[in-house]
Amino acid sequence: MLKIKWALVALVICMVALSPLFPASAQPKKILYVGGTQSLTGPFAEDSAAVLAAIQDYVKYVNETKMLAPWRTEKFPADITLEVMWRDDELKPAKALPIYEELKAKGMMVYRISGSPIALALKDRLWDDRIGATSMATGPYLMTPPQTIFTYYPIYTDCLAAIADWFKINWKEARKPRVAYLTADNAMGRSIEIPEMKAYLKKIGYEFVGTQYVPLVPTSPPTTQLSWLKENKVDLALGVMINPGAQPTVKEMVRLGMGPNQPYKMTFGTASPGHAVVFAKAMGELGDGYVCAGSFPSWDDPAPGVKFMKEAQKSSHPDKFVDHIMYEGGFLEAMIQVEALRLALKEYPFEKLKPFRVLYSGFYKIKNLDTGGISSTSLTYGVGQIEGVSKVRIDQVQKGKVVRVGTYPLRHIYTK
């Protein structure tokens, strides 16, 4: 019996001594997931594909280097591997809801929102489960009350307030400028129709005229809507549109002789996601005068974050450069999700990590996250503070190129 005991002891000692020789694959991996749903089918397909590519590229960079950005000194834990987990929700809440439950059951501790319909469908569930999420969509509905969906560009009303500030500062006539909404006919576009937005426009000296809606992806030129603006002597039209809506709208404006450089002087400004970089690439000088607030720098911008993203793409897929500007948005989402996990891991070991701990010890503790100039400002979050940036970037298309015309403080139009 004694010989058996000593044999077992010898076996254990031998296994301990040989354990470093076992391949890493034989050891249980510590894996944390980032990602969430994408809308790879539908009007946001191109945007979502760029976002997904960026998340995958950033995760590859962190896994290979354990660094978080070339300009940062903090490291991600060496013994933890990140994996991207995602599904296509087709921008349909009915699909997004079961996907959320599936990914949550698989151990997802962070999440992402692919559009306004998905945000509206999931925001209460995310709050009930105390799961923090990044969002490709913003809007006042995220502020009622601020819960667990975090933005990296201003909500639409703050973007439009910035355009209104910029336009008013440059207004030369003695009369009040006349403003109207020209916006997408969906939850995203209609989210700007709140009393606070109209009150702010009137407060800074505008005369509010009314609202016109354009389908998210028009099947015919919005001639009727633009003619209404012209008939009502509108000087500034504000809205939220994606490029498949903004581009045909501006084409029809030009045909009708409307625009800052046209016989009928009217400026059209949108909030991101009407990205000026995407718009200018497609429209060239035909799109001159178009304004967008809350978007991201162009690919020739000297910001360190832009250089970082180019290098990440060169490393991951050197023969296929993703130039859609929402790649930059996806990079930001990955940065935020990974930073939330990193901060939570400073307080809790991997084995005790839970979604609510990632929310309270991760997302809520992100302070002055330096994105290398990808976002308008550094990112800061907290309880009741879901808007990460403090200023709004405004770009205008001039001679077919994107020109940054200003940066304006967030007015926090919607504060409830």
N, C-alpha and C positions, 0 to 999 in steps of 0.2 A: 504493500500500500504506500509506503514511504517512497519507494522508487517511482511509483506513478506520479505522486505529488511533485517530486523533484523534476520529473520529465515534463510535466505541465509547466512548471516554473521556467524551465529551460526553453520550452517552446515559446512562451510569452516573451521572454527576454530576446529570443532570436527574432521574433516578429517585430518587436519594437526597434531592434537594431537595423532591421532590413527595411522598415517602413519608408525611410527617405528614398529608397531605391525604386519604390513602386511609382509608376507613372502618375502624373497629376490627374489623368482621367479616371484613375481608380479611386480618387478621393472625392467625397461629395462636394459638389459645387455650391457656392453661395450665389444665387441669381436674384437680381431685382429687375422688374420690368418697367419700361417706359413706353409711352405711346398712347393708344386709345383708338377711337374711331376716326376714319377718314371718309370723305365723300368722293370716292374715286369714280362714281357713276353720277351723272347729273351736271348741273351748271357749274359746280365748283371742282370738277374733275381735274382740270389743269392745276389749279391752286393746290389741291390736296396731294397730287402726285409730287409736286415740288416740296411740300411740307414733309411728306414721308421720306423723300430722298435726303432731306436735310437732317431729320431725326436719326436716320440710319448712319449718315456720315459722322454726325457728332458722337454718337454712341461708339462707333468704331474708333474714333480718335481717343475718347476717354479710356476705352478698354485697352488700347495699345500703349498709351502713354501714362495713364492715370492722372494726367493733367486735365484741367478744366478749361483753360485757354492759355495761349502763349504769354499773355501779360499777367497771369495769376500765379501765385506761389502755393496756394492750397492744392491738396491732392485728393483724389478719390481713393477709398480704401483698396489696397492692393489685392486683398483676398476676395473681393466681390466683383462679379461680372454683370454687366448690364445687357439686357436683351430687349429688342423692340417687339412689342406685341400689338397687333392692330387688326381691324376688320373694316370692311367697306359697308357703311350704313346707308349709302345711296341718298343721303340727305333726307331720309325718311324716319320720323320718330318711331314708327311701328317696328322698324328694323333695329334702330339704335337701342331701344329699351332692352330686348333680350341679349343683344351684344354686350351691353353694360353688365348685365347680371352674369354672363358667361365669363368675361374678363375679370370681374371682381372675384368670382369663384376660383379662378386660376391663380389668384394671388396678386393682382394688380393693386398697387397702393397709391398710384397717381393716375390721372386720366387726362383726356383731351376732348374738346368740343369742336365739331367740324362745321357748324353753322347755327344760325339763330333758331331754326326749328328744333334742333337737337338740344340747344341750351335751354330753351323753354320746357322741353320735355324732361330733361334730366336734372335741372338745377335743384329741385327739392329733394330728389333721391340722393344726389351727391351730398347735400347738406345733412340729410338724415343719417347717411353712412359716414359722414365726416371725412370725405375723400376730396382732396384738393385737385383741381383740374386747370389746365391751360386752355385757352380758347382762341380759335381762329375768328370768332365772331364777338362783337361787343355791342352793347346797347343798354338803355336805361333799365331794362328788365333785370339786369345783373345787380342793380342797386336797390332792389326791393324785397328785403333788405340785402346788403352785401353779404354774400354767403361764402361759397368755396370755389367759385369759378374766377380765375385770375386773368387779367388782360395784360398785354405787353404793348398795346397801342391804345390811344384814348378811345373812350366810348364815342359813338357817332355824334352825339349832341355836343360834346366838347370839341370834336374835330370841326364841326360846322360853326361853332362859336368862334373858333380861331380864324376861319375863313372870313367870317363876318367882321371880326376885329381888323384883319388885314385890309379888307375891301374898304371899310369905313375910314381907316387912316389915310387911304389913298384917294378918297372921294373929294372931288374938287368943286362940285356944284353947291349952291346955297340951299337948295331944297333937300328934303329927306330922301335918301335912296329907297327905292321900292324893292322889297324882297318877297320871294315866294318859294315854296318847296316844289322841286321837280325830283321825285324820288321813286324808288322801285316799289312795285305793288306787291310787297310781301312783308313778313314780320320784320325783317331787317330794315326795309325802307320806311315802314310806318312807325318804327320805334322812335323817330324824331318828333312825332306829333304829340308833344307833351306841353302843358301850360308853361312850364319853366323855360322851354326853348323859345317860345313865342314872346314871353315876357322879357327875356334877355335881349332879343332882337329889338324890341320896342324901347327898352331901357337905353340902349346905346345909340338910338337915333334912327331906327328904320321904320318904315311904314309897311306893315305886313299885308300882303295882298290875298294869298290863298294857296291852294295845293293842287298839283297835277301829278298823276301816277303814270308810270311807264312799266310795262311787264318786265320781270327780272331779265328775261331774254326776249326782246321784242321780235315778233314775226313780221312786223311792218314798221316803217318809220313813224315816230311819234309826232306826226305833223299837227294833229289836233291840239295836243298838249302844248307844243311850242308856239303855235299860232295864238293860243289863249294867253300865254305869257307876253307875247308881243302886243296883243290887243290891250292888255292890262298894264302896259308900260313898265314891265319888270326890269330892274337894273341888275339884280343879283338873284340867281336861282341856286338853291342849295338842296342837296339830296344825298342818299346813300345808294350807290349802284355798283355792280361788278362791271368789269370791262365789256362783256358781251351786251350790256345795256348802255353803258356810257359812250362807247364808240359809235354805234348807229345814231344815238341821240345827237352827238356833236356833228356827225356827217349831215344830218338833216338840218341842224342849226345853220351850217355853212350854206346849204342849198337855199335856205330861207333868208340868207343874208343877216344872220344873227351871230354875235360874238364880239369880243373886245376889239377885234380888228376888222369888223364887218360894218356895213352901213347902219344896222340897228345894233347899238352898243348894249350888250348884255354879257355878263360873266357867269359861267356855270362852274360850280365847285362841288366836289363830292368828298365824302369821308372815305378813308381806306375801308373797304377793299377796291376802290376805284383807282388802283395804283397808277401813278403818272409814268413810271418806268415802263410798265406793260403797255399803257396807252400810247406813249410816244413811239415805241418800237413799231406798233401796228399802224399808227396814223401819220407819223412824220409831221411835216409842217401843216397838213390839213387840220391837225389838232391844236394848233397854236392858240393859246389863251386858256386852255383847260387847266383847272386847278384841283389839286387833291391834297387833303390834310391827313396826317397821321400815318403816312406810309414809311418806306425805308429808303436808304441811300442807293444810288445807282451803282452799277458794277465797276465804274471807273472812279468811284469815290476813294480818297486816300485813307479812309478810316481803317484802323487796325483790324476791326471786326470783318471788314470786307476782304482784306488780305487773308485773314484766317479762313474764311469760307472758301475762297478760291483755292487755297492750299489743301483744304479738306477734300474738295472735289477732285483735285488733281491726284490726291493719294488714293481715293476710293474708286473713281471712274474717270481716268484721264482722257478717255476718248469720247466722253459724253458730258458736256458741261450743261448743268441745269440753270438756265438764265432767268427763269420765271422768278419774279421778285418775292413770291411767297416762300421760296427756299429760305430767304432771310427770316421770315416769320417762323418757319419750322425750326430753324437753328435756335431762335430765341426760345421756342417752346421746349426744345430739348435741354437747353441751358437751365431753364427754370425748373423743370422736373428733376434733373440730375442734382441741381443745387439743393432742392428741397430734401431729396434723399440723403445727400451728404451731410446736411446740417442735422437731420434727425438721427443719423448714425453717430454723431458726436455725443448724443445723450443716451442712446439706447443701442445695445448690441443687435446684430443682425437677427438673432433668434427671437428678439422681443419687439421687433419692428411691427407696427400696426398702422393702418391708414390714418387713424386719428392722430397718432404720434407724428407721422409725416406732415400732417396738416399743421398741428400746433407747434411742433419743434422744428419744422422744415419750412413750409410756405410762409407761415406767419412771421418767421424770423429772417427772411431774406431782406437785407438792408443794403442799399447802394450797390446792387449787383452790376458790375462793370461789364457791359456787353461789347465793348470796343467800338461804340458808335453805331451799332446796328439799330438799336432803339433810339428814340428821340433824346432820352436821358437815361441815366442808370435806373435800375428797377428796385423799388421798395414796396413791400407788402406788410400787412398786419391785420389784426382782427378789425373787421369793418373797412379795411382798405384794400380793395381789389384792383384798383387802377395802378399799374406799376410805374408809369412815367409821370412826370410833373409838368412837361411842356409838350406842345404839338408842333411837329415839323410841317411846313407848308411848301409844296412844290408847284411850279407852273410850267407848262410846255411852251417853250419859246424857240422859234426857228427849228422846230422838230426835236429839241433837246430838253431834258429835265433840268430846271433851274430852281434851286432852293431860294425862296423869296422871303423866308422868315421863320422864326420860332416863337410861339406865343404861349403864355401860361395857360394851364387848364383853368377853366372858369367854374368847373364843377356844377354845371347847369342842373344836373339831377343829383340831389343830395339826400333823398329819403332812404 
